[in-house]
Amino acid sequence: MNALPAGMVAKYLGKVGKKVGSGAENVNAQSALRAKLSGLEKAQQNAATTRQLPDGRTRYYTKEVPARTEGPTRGASFVTEHNPKTGGVRQWMESYNHSGQVNRVHPKSINGQTVNSQHYPPTARELGL
């Protein structure tokens, strides 16, 4: 399995002899680009499950980790989604109920930039209960 799709590499690195902007002309953008590509590469290498969506996006799921406490959630998996049309990479945690359906999502990053956000729907702790 290639670490990164050829189209993505060409988009960011350009052809030999041509100067092509990578979209990472400053330090913060370089850091986000590095995190984005690194996250995608790790997801491709470590995926327990890969799902191809009808619109061309690919989702990489890590092995499900069991919940630490008894309750409505049986476990969670880290998800990385790559959109080859836009080059976008999103990452989040999905929590599953005992039937295997997603019951909570926690965004982690968009294109290498960390997202500091609550869960959807919010947990009791986030609601202050």
Secondary structure as UniProt FT lines:
FT   HELIX           6..13
FT   TURN            16..17
FT   HELIX           27..46
FT   STRAND          49..52
FT   TURN            54..55
FT   STRAND          58..61
FT   STRAND          65..66
FT   STRAND          73..83
FT   TURN            84..87
FT   STRAND          88..97
FT   TURN            98..99
FT   STRAND          102..110
FT   TURN            111..112
FT   STRAND          113..114
FT   HELIX           124..127
//
